[in-house]
Amino acid sequence: MQPARIWRKKSGVSNAKLFANVAREYANFRPGYPPELFAWLARVVAARDAVWDCGCGSGQASLALAEHFALIYATDVAPEQIGAAKPHPRVRYSVAPAEHCGLGADSVDLVTVAQALHWFDVAAFYAEAARVARPGAVLAGWNDPRPRLVDEDLDRRFLEFYSGEVGPYWPPERRHIEANYSTLPPFPEELGFEELPHPEFARTLRWNLEQVLGYVSSWSATSRYRKARGADPVPMLRASLQGAWPAGGIAEIHMPIGLRAARLRAARLA
C-alpha cells in the first residue's frame, strides 16, 4: 500500500489526533460487535476472499471479520490506533485515509466501516469503496448509539453525564450516530450501489463499574473535555454511579447497532 497522508476536514480538526489520545482506552474498553452481524455479512457476499475494514481503530471488527474471510485489509488514519491493534495472521494493518486506501481496483468482496463512517468525506469514501469493491460486493457501515442501562436510575445518571457533563464536547459528527446514519448522504446509485435490507443487531452486556468507566474514557467527547478543561470528567461519573450501582457489582447494558448496507451492482453503471 502507498504511504498514507492524514486527511483533515475543512475545520482543520485531525481525526487521527483526536483518537490517538484515546488509543489505549479504545483497544482495552471498546466492546466487540455481535457475532450475528459478521455471520450475516459472510452470508450476503458473493465470495469471502478479501475485506477492506476502513477506519479499523484498534481492530475490533477486523479480528471478527477474520473468522469468516481469508484476508482483511485493515486501515486507519491514526498510527496510534494501528499500533494498539492485536495482530492476526489474516489481518494486514496499515495507516491510510478512507478516501485513498491504496488498494487495487476490484480487489475486495466486502467493505466495512465500524463506528467511523461519520468522520469521513463520505462522497470521496463512497467513490473509493466503489473503486476497490468487486462487482456484487457489499458495503456496510455501522455505529454505536448511546448505550442504555437497563436500570432506570443508572441510565438517568449515565444520560446526565453523556448529554450534560460531556455533551458540549461531542464533535458535530455525533449527530449522525444519534440519527443512525440517516443524516449521511445516501449510497450513490450513479456509482452502482443499491441499498441492502438487513436484520437489526444489538448487544446485551453485563459490565462492572470499571468497564463502564473505561468505555466512557474512550469517547471522543471525554478526550476533548480533558483537553479543553485540563481535567478528567470520568471521576464525576464514578461518583454518580457508585451510589446506585447493583450490590452484585454487575449492571446490564443494552447496546444497539445502527447499520446501513448496500450492494454494488454486478455490472456498474456507465
Secondary structure by P-SEA (a helix, b strand, c coil): ccccccccccccccccccccccaaaaacccccccaaaaaaaaaacccccbbbbccccccaaaaaaaacccccbbbbccaaaaaaccccccbbbbbbcccccccccccccbbbbcccccccaaaaaaaaaaaaccccbbbbbccccccccccaaaaaaaaaaacccccccccccccccccccccccccccccbbbbbbbbbbbbbbbccaaaaaaaaaacaaaaaaaaaccccaaaaaaaaaccccccccbbbbbbbbbcccccccccccc
